């Protein structure tokens, strides 16, 4: 055997028997793809999420996004984040949504926190639960399942209501 063929063989990826691109692995990839934010039309991102304490998805309306984050005080948050770059317009949108608060919270299935964020330009409507980024790293299933459930609820409940705010 010459050195070139040995070198090529040594640089090929090693795939243990029963693992690789078989039907089981293809089915697993398909299930992951079905659940991805890209499949829901929330993002055009092709790669994995970057290491950070938040992740945001477009709502399709400029200045309004769906977000999940780990906030201060050991709380995880799912939210609709309103930042049109104009503090006055952000408050107008929040006020418009607040007019429908009872119906929104009924459709959502629980009370939400309506936050003007007076120290910032933006506003948010959020749902919180206990959770830290460290807990999510150690056991991500529970917190991530909660995040997906609440982001999907946000999209279902707020999506039709915010379409008129685009501009």
ZILIN-V985940 format. One line per field, one symbol per residue. ss: DSSP state (a for helix, b for strand, c for the rest). phi: phi as a letter, one per 40 degrees, with the letter a starting at -180 (. if undefined). burial: # if it has 9 or more other C-alpha atoms within 8 Angstrom, else .. A space follows every 50 residues. Layout:
ss=???
phi=???
burial=???
This chain:
ss=ccaaaaaaaaacccccccccccaaaaaaaaaaaaaccccccccccccccc cccbbbbbbbbccbbbbbbbbcccbbbbbbbbccccaaaaaaaaaaaacc aaaaaaaaccccbbbcccccccbbbbbbbbccaaaaaacaaaaaaaaaaa aaaaaaaaaaaaaaacc
phi=.cccccccccccccbcdgbhbcccccccccccccccdcccgcabcccccc cacaabbccgbdgbbcababccggbcbbabbbacgbdccdcccccccccb dcccccccgacbcbbcfdcbccbabbbbacibccccccacdcccccccdc cccdccccdcccdccca
burial=.....#..................##......#....###.##....... ....#.###.#..########..###########..#..##.##..#... ...###.#.......##...#######...##..##...#..##..#..# #.###.###..#.....
